[in-house]
Amino acid sequence: LFADDAKVHKTIQAEGDRQLLLEDLGRIDQWAKENSMQLHSNKYQLLQHGGNEELKCPYNLSNGHIVTSTETVRDLGVTVDTGLNWKDHITEICGKAKQVSGRILRSFESRDKDTMLTLLKSFVRPQLEYVSPIWSPHSVGDIGRLEALQRSFTAKINGLASLNYWERLRVLDL
């Protein structure tokens, strides 16, 4: 565990739970001081979700810093929002995969099956699949957005443009 990767999670069901979280943060700060570390409270992020709006409020830290809630938090390349949705994350990874796909198509003249399949598997799909068990796309719309990139890429492979998407996947053993 690295200090810049530390997470604190607490279920807040009553005002007393908020105080317990503040005490936990204080203990973490004390531990850091005892270990000659300095935590940057201006980098703290607060993601609050749930239905009780009364319990969603900023946290005043002992050093005077106020931690306010954000709509999204990015952690190790994954973006999640207050509704525990992955829409922003899927938008980001689709954009990255589209850039990578475009770069490949501009950089390589060859459109032969083996070259394109290797490039797809090596550079495009990792963008789309990074830690996907965590954000597991389940809505038809999200799955469609992800599939559209692979659909477009596979259509540019020599000899496959006349096939429909599902036939291309079968031929490519995807």
Beta strands, then each sheet from edge to edge (+ up, - down):
strand 1: 59-60
strand 2: 66-67
strand 3: 72-75
strand 4: 78-81
sheet 1: 1+ 2-
sheet 2: 3+ 4-
end
